[in-house]
Amino acid sequence: MKVYSERGYITWPSWDAIFEWEDVFAKEWGTEVQALPNTIIDKAKRRLYRALHKAIPGYIRKYKITDKDKMGVLIVMDAEGYYMLPTKNIIPIYLDFARNMIDEIMAATKNLPAFFVASKDIYNEMKQKGCENVYFINQCASDQYYSDTVPEKDIDVVQIGRKNPLLHQYMLEYCKEHPEVEYIYQGQNASLSYVSTIRGDIGKLPGRKEFVDMMRRARVSIVSTPKCDNSRDVFGGADLVTARVYESTVFYCHLIGRYTDNEETRELELSKICPNIKDYDEFKATMDQYLAGKEIDKDLYCSFIDKHLASTRAKYIKKCIEH
């Protein structure tokens, strides 16, 4: 089974984590990652497919395994562009998925042996509609970062990427009360520039290496699910646990967060490793404990991480497809 990738034409740094998962999948399956082509002809085809999709309401380009030797898994970040992919021999893993696309995606994938969605809310709704070939998949962390050694920590608190507005407000208030604490967060409008409450504007994090380094050095990682507090409602009311949670545990960061209390977070037993903060008093008390030197429960972390590595997902994906 192949591992297809959009790395040939996607350069946004947030995709680098996905490319790492693809590398792990390929290693687990004894194959190589095959980048989807990006020639002038391929670009023209994508424009044509986009035009057809707009011009013909209800037009659905269906996936179909026509050649098992060409069958491959593809992680799809943007489900809205599913119809522009150059081959139909794809088992898609949808990460971003809005409720208003459920019927369309079910129609596009009905001839496949399996496909995957990363939101339990979306998965449950599809199953209720009678979809038999859909499988739920959690996001994950790349195996390459997993170590049994807790790294050196010299940054107090980070909130990497999307900011939860309430937790950001809480942390800024905490820093007013504790001006010696360094909090690093993303600048305005989802830019790649970051701000430190101690050092001011620290500039852009140009690539994956710099993001990883910041997480590795952080004592505390602030995390949240996208829907919680309307920080990023892109799923039409659905929600999911993002890769940032799993990556934060791989680097042995203390977690503090806000997340939707749903089937996914309960199945993960997320509250054991990340308190779901209700108010500022709870936030302050928890942060006080973390920054006072509370030790990481390595047994708890390792047990959690082992279940959520990319290699674990690779085994699960293969099992579902061959079922």
N, C-alpha and C positions, 0 to 999 in steps of 0.2 A: 504493500500500500504506500502510495506516495504522500509526501507532505508538500502541498502547494503553499505559495507565499506571495503576498503583494509587496514584498520588500524591494522589488525592482523599480517601483514608481512611488512608493510611500516613504517620505523622509522625515515626517514629524517625529520628534523624540519620544513621544508617548507610546509609539508603536514598537519601540525597541524591546520592551518587555515581552511583547507578543512574539517577536522574532526569536527571542531566547527560548520561549516555550516550543516553538516550531523545531528548533535545533534539538531540544531534548526529545521531542516526539520522534524525530528522524533517527536519533541514536537508539532509542528504545526499540524501534521497528526495523533497525538494520537497513535503513535507506538514507537518501539525501533530500535536502530541501530543494525544491524546484521552484524558482522564481517565475511567476507568470510574466509572459512577454510584454514588452512595452515599446514595440516598434511603431513607426508612423501608421502602419496598417492597423495595429491593435488600438492605438489612440482613436483612429477614425471609426473603428467598430464600436468603441465605447460611446462615442458621440452619437452614432447611428442608433444604438440600442436605447440611449437616453431619449432621443427624438421620437422613436417608435413608442416608447413607454408614455410619453406625454401626449402624443398624437392619437393614440388608440386607448381610450379609457377601458380598463379591465384587461389589458394585454398582460399576459403572464408568461414569462419565459421559464419553462420547467427544466429542472435538473433531471437527468436520467443516466444511469450507468450503462453506457453502450459498449464499453471496453474495460473489463476488470483490470487489465494491465495498466490502464490510464487512471483508474480510480484513485482519488486522493482526498485527504482532509484539508480544508481551508478554514482558518480562523477569519471570520468576517466581522470587522469592527463596525461597519456601517451597513446595516441590512437594507437600507433604502436603495442601495446601488447593486443589489444582488443580481439583477438581470444583466449587468454589464460584464460579468465574468466571461472569459474567453472559452471556457469548456463547461460542458454539462456534467462531466464525470466527477462531480465534487460532492463530498459529504461536508456540508457547512456546519461550522460552530459559530453561532450568532452571539456576539457580546452585547451590542447595543440593539435593542429591540422594543419598538413601541406597540402598544396594544392594538392600535388601529391597523396594524399590518398583519395581524394574526391570520385572518382568512387568506390573504394573498400568499403569505409564506407557506401555509399549509397546502395550498394548491400547487405552489412551485416545487414542493418537496415530496409530494404524495407518492412518487414513483421510486423514492430512495429507500434503501434498507434501514437507514437511520439518519437523523440529523440532531443537532444539539442546540439548546438555548441556555443562557447563563442566568436567567431570572426564574426563580421558582414560581413566582406569580404568573408569568407568561406560560410556563410549562403546565401548571395546573389548569389554566384556562383552555389551553390546547387539548389537554386530556379530556376535559369536560365536553369539548366539541367533537370528541371521538377520534382524535389523532392518535394513531397507534405506533408510529415510527419516531416520535419525538422523545428525546432523552434530556434530562436536566444535567448540567455540568457546572460545578463551582469554578470560579477562577482559581489561580494558583500562584506559586512562586517558583522561580527557576532553581534547579538543583545546584547550580554552580555556586550559589551563595551560602549553602547550608554547611555549617560547621558546628562542632560541639564546644567551641570556644566562644565566649562572649567577647566581642571586640572592645577596644578602648573607646570610651565615651568622653567627648569634650564639647558637645553641643547639648544644651539643656532640652529644648523642645522644638520640634518641627511640625509643620503641616504642609506636606508635599502636595503640589497640584491643587485641585479644586478645594476651595475653603468652605467649610461649614460656617455660615454667618454667626450663629449663636456661639459656637465654640471659639471662633476667632474673637468675638467680643469678650467672652470670658477670659481668654488668654491675655488680651491686651489689658484688661482690668487687673488681672493677676500680676502682670509685669509692672503696673503702676505701684502696686503694693510691695513688689519685690523687684526693684530696678536692677538688681544684680543678675537676674535670670535672663538668659538669652533665648528669644523666640524667633524662629526664622519661618517666613511664610511667603507665598507667591504674591507678586505685585498685582496691580489692577488689570482687569480685562483678560485674565488667563494668560498673561505674558510669561515668558521664560525667565524674567528677572525676579530676584528674590530680595527680601528686606529682612534685616536683623534689627531687633529692638536695641541691641547694643552697638552694632557697627554701622547701622543705616543701610543704604542700598549696597548690596554685595554683588550686584551685576547678574548676568545671565548664567544659567546652568546649561551649557551648550549641548550636552549629550547625556546618554545613559550613565556613563562612568561617573559624572559629577552628581547625578541624582542618587545613585547607589551609595556613593561616598558619604553624602549628607545623611542618608538614612542609617548607614552603618555607625556613624559617629553620634547619633541622637540618643539621649537617655529616654526621651518620651516622644511618641509619635501620636499626633491627633488624627483620628480617622472618623469616617462617617459614611453612611450609605447615601447615594445621590438624592433620593427623594426627601430624606429627612431634613426638615427646616427649609425645604424648597431650594436647596443649594444647586441642584441640577436635575430638573424634572424632564427627562427625555424619554421616559418609558411609558408615558400615558397613564401614570398612576401606579405602575409596577415599580419594584425596587430590587436591589441586589447588593451583595457584599463584593466590593471591588478588590483587585489585586493588591492594593496598598496595605490592606489588613494582613494578608499572608506575607508580603515582603517585610513588613514591620516586625513580624514575629521571627522571620529568618535571621534578622539582625539583632534579635533580643532587645527590642525597644519595649519599654512599658507602653501599654495602649490605654488611651482614654478617648471616649467617643460618644457619638449619638447615632443610633440606627433604628430602623423600623423593626418593631417586634413582630416578626412574621415566621413562617414555617422554616425558611432557610436559616435565619439567625438562631432559632431554637434548636434545629437539628445540629448546627455547628457547635452548640453550647457556647456561643460567643461571649456570653456574660462571664464565663469562668476566666477568660483571658483579657476581656475588655469591658470595664464597667460602662453601662449605658446611662450617661449622666443626665440627671433630671433638672438640676438647678445649679446656680453658681456656688452655693455653699458646699454641695457635694463635689463639684469640680475642684474647688480650692482645697478641700480636705484630701482628696485623692492626689492632687498635684503635690501637696506638701509631703505626703508619704513617699512619692516617687523621687522627688528631688532631695529628700533627706537621706537617700541611699538605700531604699528598700530593695532587697535582692530579687532578681528574676528567679522564678520557679522553673528551673531548667527542665525538670521532669515533665511539668505541664506543657511547657513550650515545645519540647521535642516530640511529645505525644501528638500535639496539635499539628506541628510542621510535617511530620511523617505522613499525615493523611492528605496534605495539601501541596505536595510538590508536583511539578510538571510531569515527572516520571510516573507518579501515581495516576495522574489524569490520562497519560498515554495508555496505560494498561486498561483503564476503564473504557476508553474510547474504542480500543480494538475489540474488547469483549462485547460491547454493545453492537458494533457493526457486524461481528461474526455470529451474533446470537441467532 
